Amino acid sequence: METQIYKKKDHGHDVRFESKRHEPGKKTVFGKEYKAGKKGLKIIIKDLVNHPSCREFIATKLCRYLITDHPTKQMIAPIIKAWEQSDGHLPEVHKAAIKVAFEYNNKYKKFQNPENWWLQTINMSGASYAYPITEKKMDRFKLGILVSQDIREPDWRLENIGYHPYKAKQPNGYSDISTDWLSTELIIRRLMYAKEAFHQYKIKDQIDDTIHEKIIRANFDNPDKILKIVTKAKSNEEKHMILFNLPEVLRA
């Protein structure tokens, strides 16, 4: 089945049903017959999202994203339960997923995809000024209007580390499997981004020889171990590259 999206310059039109682009007649899915046309489409979508396989698929995908490449039935069970109890209310489903992630945090360390890693480098450093777009500027943006150049820096940054938000090679988006992000090139891209990002800091922070110790003590349970590694670097720039590409940061 297919829907046609009408787009003009403002990208502000709704999705519409294009009957000429659909196979005519009734459809049979999972042994159930559905009416022809858009009325049948709405019913089948409702039935599919309420199918037990859908709950299991979404719960598994959440666990794969947050915990491990190979989620167990024990991991996904609480998320499915939250789905059933809330009738698929997404905030409740996501709360259950986060709770499960914390419960398994000591046993599993998920290798972070480039976007999560990028956001974590910003959050860990506390350098909100280094974030490409300020909250005030984002709040002024209205959905349905073309994105202006002055707020497009995030997609440039993400493209540099191999995760452009609109250029996933496969139709179901970027992979959630760790090994797909472990190539030499993609690791080098993270190293180079960390180097570049440090030069976005305020000058006083760039020359502050204690800045990385502050970041480490604020974010790690084993700060002395991390400090011993990072302080071997010759410059603050190198410290930044090493710190944000340690296994403890790449996996979380």
N, C-alpha and C positions, 0 to 999 in steps of 0.2 A: 504494500500500500504506500501511497505517496501523497504528500501535500505540497502545494505550490505556495511559495512565499513571494509576495509582491514587494519589491524593494524600489524605493526612489532614493533621492539623495539623503533624506532624513532617516532612512531605515526604520520608519515608524509604523508600518502597516502590519495588521494582524495576519496570522496564518489562515488561509482559506482552503476549502475543499474544492479540488478541480476534478469533476466527474470524468472528463475526457481523458484524464491521465490514469484512471483506475480501470481495472478489469471489470467489465459489467457483470451483473447478476449476483446471485447469492453466494456466500462463502461458507466453507466448512472448516472450522479450526478446532482441534482437539475433540473432534466428534460432534461438535455443536454447530448448527446451521445459523447463519446471520443474514439479516436483510441486506439488500443491495444499497449502495450509496452511503452518505455521511452518517445516517442514523445507525446503520450497522457498524460503522467504524468506531463511533463513540462507545457502543456497547462492548465491542470486542476489546478495546483498550481497557475499559473498566474490568472486564473479566480477566484479562492477562495480568494486570497489576494486582489483582486479588488472588491470583493462583499461588499455591504454596511454593512453587519453583521460583517465583519472582522474589518472595521474601528471603528464600535461601540464597539466591543469587546476589541480592543487594547486601545481605549480611556478610556473605563471604567476601565480596568486593571491599567492604569497609574494613574488615579484618586484614585483608591482604594489603590494603593501603596503609593501615596504621600499625600493624603488628608483625606479620610475617608473610612470606610468599605462599606458604602452604598452611592456611588456617585449619584448625581442627573443628570437629562438631561441637566440642565443649566451648569453644570461643564464640561460635556463631549463634548458639542456642539462646543466650540472654537477649541478643539483638532481635532475633525472630520473636521471642516472647514479648518484648517491648512493642514490636510492630503490631502483634495481634491484640495486645491490651489497649493500644492507643488508636487502633484502626489505621495504622500507617502514618500517624502524625510525625513528621520528620524530626522536629526538635526532640521528641522522646526517643526516637530511633537513634539519633546521633548521641544523645546523652548515654544511652546504653553502650554504644560503640566505644565512646571515650572511657567509660568505666571499665570495660573489658580490656582496653589498651593499657590502662594503669595497672590492672591486676596482673598482666603478663609482662610488664615492663622490665622486671628483673631477669626474666628468662630469655626474652627476645629483644633484639635491637635491629629495627628495620633500617636498611640503607635508604637514605632519603633521596627522593627524586630532586632534580635541580631547583624546582620552584620552592619546595619546602626548605631545602638547604639555604637558598637565597634569603628567604624571609627570616630564617633562624639566625643567620649572620647579623641581620639588622637588629633583631630583638635581643640577641645576646650582647651585642656591643652597646646597646642603649643609645646608639647614634641615630635618633629619629630624624635628625637633620640630613643624614646621609640617604634617607629614603627618597627615591626619585620624585614622588608626588606627595605634596602635603595633604592632610585630611581636608583642610579648608578648600583647597582647589578641587578635590574629588567631590566634595559635597555640592559644589556649584554645578557639577556636570549633570545634565538631564538626559535620561534614557531616550533613545529615538533620535538623538542628534549626533552627527558625525563627530568622532573623537578628534580634537584639535592636536596639533603637533606638540604643544607644550605639556600635554599629559600622556604622551605616547612613549615616554622613556622606559617604563617597565617592560614593554614588549621588545624593545631593543636589548635590554639587559638579559631578558630570558632567552632571546635568540642567541646571544653570545654564549650562553651556557647550555645550548642545545634543547631548549624547551619553549620555543615560541608558542604563545597561546593559541594561534590560529593555523599552525602549520604541522599538525600531527600527521605522520605518514599514513597511519591506518584509520579507517572510518570510526573505530570505537575509541579514538583518542590515544594518548600516550600510554605506554605500558606501566603497570604497577609492579612488575617483577624486577627485583634488585639487579640481577645480572645484566639487564638491558641498559643500566646506567653505570656500568663498571669499566667501560672501555678506557684505554689510555688517553685518547683524545678528550673525552668528556671530563676526566679528572684534571687534565692540564687546563682545560677551560675554567674549571673552578679555581685552580691556583691563580690563573691570570686575572680572574674577576676579583679575587681577594686582594691582589696587589693593586688593581685599579681602584677598588672601593676605598682602600685606605687613604687615597689621595682626595677623596670627597670629604674626609673629616676636617674639622676645623684645624687650623695651623697649630694652635696650642696643644691639641690632642696628638697631632702627628709627631710633635717633638717631645711629648710627655713619655719618659722612659718607664713610667709605672702604669701606663694605660692598659697594657695587656694583663698585668697582674690583677688590676681591678676587675677586668672582664672575667678572668679565670676564677677569682675568688667569689664572684657573684653568681657563677653559673655551674660550677663543678663540685661534686662531693669529694673529689680527690685532687684539690687544687695544687698541692705540693708536687705531685707526680707530673701534672700537666706543665707546671712552671719549669720544672727541671728540663723538660723537652724544649719548650718554647724559648727559654733564655739562652739556648745555645746559638740562636740566630744572631747575626751581626748587626742588624738594623731593625727598627720598628716595622718597616715594610715587610721584611722577611718574617718577623714574628707573626704578623697578621696572616701571611700566606700559610704558615705552618699551623697556627692555632685553628683556623677555620677549615683545615683539611686533615685534621687528626681523625682517627677512627671514632673517637668519642663524639665528634661533631657530625661526621658523615653518617653515622648510625645513631638513631635515637628512638 
